[in-house]
């Protein structure tokens, strides 16, 4: 009986080993079948949700078109608003151009928030976005195409907005700022001329080529701006046209003198000395006229030598604005 019991136990153990081996075989076959089937199922799902190429191209265009409008609007407003701020406030407030550009950016961003929806709505009149499913929209390829389209569109729009620069005088504001800086210099020079020569009043007349006039940029003792036509019918005009100094011992006895200026300013002119200021680049070109008024004993040839030195200094300052 003990031998039979031991034999039964050995037979049971062998059977259990065979069953375990069979189970392992079945399991391995089952998982091999799954490993073959799973990639096929994955490929079928990915082929089902992947958007077609024509839909991706349309998605690229739909993302790019509104951004072209945004870039064009943003850069146009930035350039125009920044230039206007720099022109009308930068000169008087001595505001740096970079500050004016920053304010232009503020105006541009404000307009972008207000009118951005209108730009996007207008773009939808030309292109309708493709109808992606939720899984298609979540695909990385769809997102990359959309980002690429938006980035390309905004670059193109900004470049188109920069075409505004072709219709603008980019140097005008800088010239105005330099003139404003030179006004203090002119004031010091005229005061120095008055003290050294003994004149009661003085002014610097600059050229307005567009209107063919001479206008008083700096005038001591006079608050109004004097404008004279470029002609030989005035003392200042004669010095400018003939490029030579003019001394007038008695203003009211000279037919070229215009008493209307005295009536307008309330100033009484007795004698005058007008001296032309020539360009440093073109010595034959007159760019300004220095006018001194009312020296007690009258102006002489010796005063011309002193004012000639002053005119050279003025020519150096004005050369920065030519």
C-alpha positions in Angstrom: 0.0 0.0 0.0 2.8 2.4 0.8 4.4 1.7 -2.6 1.0 2.2 -4.4 0.5 5.5 -2.5 3.9 6.7 -3.5 3.3 5.7 -7.1 0.0 7.5 -7.1 1.7 10.7 -5.8 4.4 10.5 -8.5 1.8 10.0 -11.2 -0.2 13.0 -9.9 2.8 15.1 -9.9 3.7 14.2 -13.5 0.2 14.9 -14.6 0.3 18.3 -12.9 3.5 19.1 -14.7 2.0 18.1 -18.1 -1.1 20.3 -17.4 1.1 23.3 -16.4 3.2 22.8 -19.6 0.1 22.7 -21.7 -1.3 25.8 -20.1 2.0 27.6 -20.8 1.8 26.6 -24.5 -1.7 27.8 -24.8 -0.9 31.1 -23.2 2.1 31.7 -25.4 0.1 31.0 -28.5 -2.7 33.3 -27.4 -0.4 36.2 -26.7 1.4 35.6 -30.0 -1.9 35.9 -31.7 -2.7 39.1 -29.9 0.7 40.5 -30.7 0.0 40.0 -34.4 -3.5 41.4 -34.2 -2.8 44.5 -32.1 -0.5 46.3 -34.7 -3.1 45.7 -37.4 -5.9 47.2 -35.3 -3.7 50.2 -34.4 -2.9 50.8 -38.0 -6.5 50.7 -38.9 -7.5 53.2 -36.3 -4.6 55.6 -37.2 -5.5 55.3 -40.9 -9.1 56.1 -40.0 -8.4 59.4 -38.0 -5.5 60.8 -40.1 -6.8 63.8 -42.1 -6.2 63.8 -45.8 -3.5 66.1 -47.4 -6.0 68.3 -49.0 -7.7 69.0 -45.7 -4.3 69.8 -44.1 -3.5 72.3 -46.9 -6.9 74.0 -46.4 -6.2 74.1 -42.6 -2.9 75.7 -43.3 -4.5 78.4 -45.5 -7.4 79.0 -43.0 -4.9 79.6 -40.2 -2.6 81.8 -42.3 -5.2 84.1 -43.9 -6.5 85.8 -40.7 -2.9 86.2 -39.4 -1.9 88.0 -42.6 -4.7 90.5 -41.8 -3.6 90.7 -38.2 0.1 91.3 -39.1 -0.8 93.9 -41.8 -3.1 95.8 -39.4 -0.7 95.6 -36.4 2.3 96.8 -38.3 0.4 99.5 -40.2 -1.1 101.0 -37.0 2.2 100.7 -35.2 4.2 102.6 -37.8 1.6 105.3 -38.5 0.7 105.8 -34.8 4.3 105.8 -33.7 5.3 108.3 -36.5 2.4 110.6 -35.6 3.2 110.5 -31.8 6.9 111.1 -32.6 6.1 114.0 -35.0 3.5 115.9 -32.9 4.7 115.1 -29.3 8.2 113.8 -29.6 9.6 117.2 -30.8 7.9 119.4 -28.2 8.3 116.9 -25.3 11.8 115.8 -26.4 10.5 112.3 -26.4 13.0 109.6 -27.7 11.8 107.8 -30.8 11.8 104.4 -29.0 9.2 105.8 -26.5 7.0 107.0 -29.4 7.3 103.5 -30.9 6.3 102.0 -27.6 3.2 104.2 -27.5 2.5 103.2 -31.1 2.6 99.6 -30.0 0.0 100.3 -27.3 -2.3 101.8 -29.9 -1.7 98.9 -32.2 -2.5 96.3 -29.5 -5.6 98.2 -28.5 -6.9 98.2 -32.1 -6.0 94.5 -32.4 -8.2 93.6 -29.4 -11.1 95.8 -30.8 -11.0 94.7 -34.4 -9.3 91.3 -34.3 -12.7 89.5 -34.5 -13.7 91.5 -37.5 -10.5 90.5 -39.3 -11.0 86.8 -38.6 -14.7 87.0 -39.6 -13.7 88.7 -42.9 -11.2 85.9 -43.6 -13.9 83.3 -43.2 -15.7 84.9 -46.2 -13.0 83.5 -48.4 -12.0 80.2 -46.7 -14.1 77.9 -44.6 -12.1 75.7 -42.1 -12.1 71.9 -42.8 -14.4 69.8 -40.6 -12.0 67.8 -38.5 -13.2 65.2 -35.9 -12.1 65.6 -32.3 -9.4 62.9 -32.7 -8.2 64.5 -35.9 -7.9 68.0 -34.3 -5.9 66.5 -31.5 -3.3 64.9 -33.8 0.1 66.4 -33.7 0.3 66.8 -37.5 -2.9 68.9 -37.4 -1.6 71.2 -34.7 1.8 71.6 -36.4 0.1 72.6 -39.7 -2.1 75.1 -37.9 0.9 76.7 -36.1 3.0 76.8 -39.3 0.1 78.5 -41.2 -0.4 81.1 -38.4 3.3 81.9 -38.1 3.7 82.2 -41.9 0.7 84.4 -42.2 1.7 86.9 -39.5 5.2 87.2 -41.0 3.8 87.9 -44.4 1.3 90.4 -42.9 4.0 92.3 -41.0 6.2 92.5 -44.2 3.2 93.9 -46.1 2.7 96.4 -43.3 6.3 97.6 -43.6 5.5 98.9 -47.1 4.1 101.9 -45.3 7.7 103.0 -44.8 8.1 103.6 -48.5 5.5 106.4 -48.5 7.0 108.2 -45.4 9.7 110.8 -44.9 11.8 108.9 -42.4 14.2 111.8 -41.8 11.6 114.6 -41.3 11.0 113.9 -37.6 14.7 113.7 -36.9 15.3 117.0 -38.7 12.5 118.6 -36.6 14.1 117.3 -33.4 17.5 118.6 -34.4 16.0 122.0 -35.2 14.4 122.0 -31.7 17.7 121.2 -30.2 19.4 123.9 -32.2 16.9 126.6 -31.1 18.7 126.9 -27.8 22.0 127.2 -29.6 20.6 129.9 -31.9 19.3 131.8 -28.9 22.8 131.8 -27.3 24.5 132.8 -30.5 22.1 135.7 -31.1 22.5 136.9 -27.5 26.3 136.7 -27.9 26.0 138.8 -31.2 23.9 141.4 -29.5 26.4 141.7 -26.6 29.5 141.8 -28.8 28.2 144.0 -31.5 25.8 146.1 -29.4 22.6 145.4 -31.3 19.3 145.7 -29.4 17.6 142.8 -31.1 18.5 139.9 -33.5 17.0 137.0 -35.3 17.8 134.0 -37.5 15.8 133.5 -40.7 15.6 130.0 -42.1 14.5 128.9 -45.6 11.1 127.4 -46.3 11.8 126.1 -49.8 8.3 124.6 -50.2 6.7 128.1 -49.8 9.6 130.1 -51.0 9.8 132.1 -47.8 12.2 133.1 -45.1 10.9 132.7 -41.6 12.3 133.8 -38.2 13.3 130.7 -36.3 14.7 132.7 -33.4 13.9 136.4 -32.7 14.8 138.2 -29.5 12.3 140.6 -28.2 9.6 139.4 -30.7 7.1 136.7 -29.9 5.6 136.3 -33.3 7.1 134.5 -36.3 8.0 136.7 -39.2 7.6 135.4 -42.8 9.1 137.1 -45.8 9.0 136.1 -49.5 12.4 135.2 -51.0 12.9 138.2 -53.2 15.0 141.4 -53.3 12.0 143.4 -52.1 13.1 143.1 -48.5 16.4 143.6 -46.7 16.5 140.0 -45.6 15.6 138.7 -49.0 18.3 140.8 -50.7 21.0 139.3 -48.4 19.7 135.9 -49.2 19.3 136.2 -53.0 22.6 138.2 -53.6 24.6 136.2 -50.9 26.1 139.3 -49.4 25.8 141.4 -46.2 23.5 144.3 -46.3 23.8 147.4 -44.0 20.9 149.8 -43.7 21.7 152.9 -41.7 18.1 154.2 -41.9 15.4 151.5 -42.2 12.5 153.8 -43.1 14.5 155.6 -45.8 15.2 152.3 -47.6 12.4 151.3 -50.1 13.1 147.6 -49.4 12.1 147.9 -45.8 8.6 146.7 -45.0 7.1 148.8 -42.1 4.2 146.3 -41.8 6.5 144.1 -39.8 7.0 146.9 -37.2 3.2 147.4 -37.1 2.7 143.7 -36.6 5.3 143.3 -33.9 5.1 146.7 -32.2 8.9 147.1 -32.7 10.5 150.3 -34.1 13.4 149.5 -36.5 16.1 152.1 -36.9 19.1 150.4 -38.6 19.8 146.9 -39.8 22.6 144.5 -40.6 21.6 141.3 -42.6 24.3 138.7 -43.1 23.9 135.5 -45.2 24.8 132.1 -43.7 26.2 129.7 -46.4 26.2 125.9 -46.4 29.3 124.0 -45.3 28.8 121.6 -48.1 27.9 124.1 -50.8 29.5 127.5 -50.1 27.5 129.2 -52.8 24.2 128.1 -51.2 22.6 130.3 -48.6 20.8 128.4 -45.9 19.9 131.2 -43.4 20.2 134.9 -42.8 21.3 136.6 -39.5 19.5 139.9 -38.9 20.7 142.4 -36.2 18.7 145.5 -35.4 19.2 148.9 -33.8 22.8 149.5 -32.9 23.1 152.8 -31.1 25.8 154.3 -33.3 24.8 152.3 -36.4 26.4 149.2 -38.0 29.8 149.4 -39.7 32.1 147.2 -41.8 33.9 146.1 -38.6 30.7 144.5 -37.4 30.6 142.3 -40.5 33.8 140.6 -39.4 32.3 139.8 -36.0 29.1 138.5 -37.5 31.0 136.4 -40.1 32.4 134.3 -37.3 28.9 133.9 -35.9 27.6 132.8 -39.3 30.3 130.1 -39.5 29.2 128.7 -36.1 25.6 128.7 -37.3 26.5 127.0 -40.6 28.2 124.2 -38.5 25.1 123.7 -36.4 22.8 123.8 -39.5 24.9 121.3 -41.3 23.4 118.7 -39.0 20.0 119.4 -40.3 20.7 119.6 -44.0 
